Amino acid sequence: MAVTPRRVGAENSATRALILEATEQLIREEGYAAVSTRRVAAKAGLKPSLVHYYFTTTDDLLLAVSRHGAEHSDRMIEEALRSEDPIRALWAYLTDTSRIAIALEFMALANHRKAVRAHMAEHCEAMRQREVEIFTKLLGERLAGPDGVPPAGLSLVLAGIGRALVMEGGLGVTSGHEDARAFVEQWLDKLAPPLDKRAEPAEARQA
């Protein structure tokens, strides 16, 4: 006799969205290790069986939260890349300290959950490629100049320094942060002058 696969709730369900929201809130407040069916159900005001209906295992739930977070990041990054000054908008996003708590937890989560780690790696690769396309289109030959860097390298430098500022900030470490920010921002000014500087005559910029 064939076994009928257990039904899983619809992806666009409002209840599913509520479960994901409650899980992310629990992670922010108490860490990913606090996540369990019962804790999430209590947070969402639901029965534990309903959480199981949508997510068979805790790993399924954590992976879904990771994907939900990635989708939010994608929207924010795309918004930055479509702005009038995309490079600085992206830099502002990468150094946004409001993401500290969840960023630290997701890095720890990836270290212990292979499925989450694989998804995060895949997502990072996809976003890096997207940024490479944008940087190449916007900066072109300037990336090969004395202040330039290959587009994938530019993406990594901004993400790496941004991540260090966010992660260390979460630990209360601030030494060198202002210097690092200033260095990156001065470098970006040379590579891609801010909009208000681009309109100035060359003589004014050199004055």
C-alpha positions in Angstrom: 0.0 0.0 0.0 1.4 3.4 -1.0 2.1 5.9 1.7 0.5 9.3 1.2 2.9 12.1 1.8 2.0 14.3 4.8 0.4 17.5 3.7 2.3 20.7 4.3 0.6 24.0 4.6 0.5 26.4 1.7 3.5 28.7 1.2 1.3 31.8 1.0 -0.7 31.0 4.1 -1.2 33.8 6.6 -0.7 31.3 9.4 2.6 30.2 7.9 3.8 33.8 7.8 2.7 34.2 11.4 4.8 31.2 12.4 7.9 32.6 10.6 7.5 36.0 12.2 7.2 34.4 15.6 10.2 32.3 15.0 12.3 35.2 13.9 11.2 37.2 16.9 12.1 34.4 19.2 15.6 34.1 17.6 16.1 37.9 18.0 15.1 37.8 21.7 16.6 34.5 22.9 18.7 33.0 20.2 18.1 30.2 17.6 18.7 27.5 20.3 15.4 28.6 21.9 13.4 27.6 18.9 11.1 24.6 19.4 7.7 23.8 18.2 6.1 24.6 21.6 8.0 27.8 22.0 7.1 29.1 18.5 3.5 28.0 18.9 3.2 29.9 22.2 4.8 33.0 20.7 2.4 32.9 17.7 -0.6 32.0 19.8 -1.2 28.8 18.0 -1.3 25.1 18.9 1.9 23.1 18.5 0.2 20.7 16.0 -0.4 23.7 13.7 3.3 24.5 13.6 3.9 20.8 12.7 1.3 21.0 10.0 3.5 23.6 8.2 6.9 22.5 9.3 7.6 18.8 9.8 10.9 19.4 11.7 12.6 22.2 13.5 15.2 22.2 10.7 12.5 22.8 8.2 11.3 25.7 10.2 14.8 27.2 10.6 15.5 26.8 6.9 12.3 28.6 6.1 13.2 31.4 8.4 16.6 31.6 6.7 15.0 31.8 3.3 12.5 34.4 4.5 15.3 36.5 5.8 17.2 36.1 2.5 14.1 37.3 0.5 13.9 40.4 2.7 17.7 41.0 2.2 17.2 40.6 -1.6 14.4 43.3 -1.6 16.6 45.7 0.4 19.6 45.2 -1.8 17.6 45.5 -5.0 16.1 48.7 -3.6 19.7 50.0 -2.9 20.9 49.0 -6.3 18.0 50.8 -8.0 18.6 54.0 -6.1 20.3 57.2 -7.5 23.5 56.3 -5.7 23.5 52.5 -5.6 27.0 51.9 -4.3 26.6 54.1 -1.2 23.1 52.8 -0.7 24.5 49.3 -0.7 27.2 50.3 1.7 24.6 51.8 4.1 22.7 48.6 4.0 25.7 46.4 4.6 26.7 48.5 7.7 23.1 48.8 9.1 23.5 48.0 12.8 19.8 47.3 13.2 20.6 43.8 11.8 23.2 42.9 14.3 21.2 40.5 16.5 19.7 38.5 13.7 23.0 38.5 11.7 24.9 37.0 14.6 22.3 34.3 15.2 22.1 33.3 11.5 25.9 32.9 11.4 25.8 30.7 14.5 22.8 28.8 13.0 24.7 28.2 9.7 27.6 26.7 11.7 25.3 24.0 13.2 22.7 23.4 10.5 24.1 22.1 7.2 20.9 22.9 5.2 20.9 26.5 6.4 24.6 26.8 5.7 24.2 25.5 2.2 21.3 27.9 1.5 23.1 30.9 2.9 26.2 30.1 0.7 24.0 29.8 -2.3 22.2 33.0 -1.6 25.5 34.9 -1.1 26.9 33.6 -4.4 23.7 34.7 -6.2 23.8 38.2 -4.7 27.5 38.6 -5.4 26.8 37.9 -9.0 24.0 40.4 -9.0 26.3 43.1 -7.5 29.0 42.2 -10.1 26.6 42.9 -12.9 25.5 46.2 -11.3 29.1 47.4 -10.6 30.2 46.5 -14.1 27.4 48.4 -15.6 27.8 51.5 -13.4 31.5 51.8 -13.1 32.8 50.1 -16.2 36.5 51.0 -16.9 36.9 52.8 -13.6 37.1 49.4 -11.9 40.4 48.9 -13.8 41.8 52.3 -12.8 44.2 53.0 -10.0 41.4 53.2 -7.4 39.5 50.3 -8.9 39.2 46.6 -8.1 37.5 43.8 -10.1 33.7 43.9 -9.5 33.6 40.7 -7.5 36.4 42.0 -5.3 34.6 45.2 -4.8 31.5 43.3 -3.7 33.6 41.2 -1.3 35.4 44.2 0.2 32.2 46.0 0.9 30.4 42.9 2.3 33.5 41.8 4.3 34.1 45.1 6.0 30.4 45.8 6.5 30.0 42.3 8.1 33.0 42.9 10.4 31.6 46.3 11.5 28.2 44.7 12.2 29.4 41.5 13.9 32.0 43.3 16.1 29.5 46.0 16.9 27.2 43.3 18.2 30.0 42.2 20.6 30.6 45.8 21.7 33.9 46.1 19.8 34.4 49.5 18.1 38.2 49.9 17.9 39.1 50.9 14.4 35.5 51.1 13.2 35.5 54.8 12.4 38.8 54.6 10.6 37.5 51.6 8.5 34.3 53.5 7.6 36.3 56.6 6.7 38.7 54.6 4.5 35.9 52.9 2.6 33.9 56.1 2.1 37.0 58.0 0.9 37.8 55.2 -1.5 34.3 55.1 -2.8 34.5 58.9 -3.3 37.5 58.4 -5.6 36.0 55.4 -7.4 32.5 56.9 -7.8 32.1 60.5 -6.7 28.8 61.3 -4.9 26.0 62.7 -7.0 26.5 66.3 -5.6 30.2 66.2 -6.6 29.6 64.8 -10.1 27.7 67.9 -11.2 30.6 70.2 -10.2 33.2 71.3 -12.7 36.5 69.5 -12.5 38.2 72.7 -11.4 35.9 72.9 -8.4 36.5 69.4 -7.4 40.3 69.9 -7.5 40.2 73.1 -5.5 
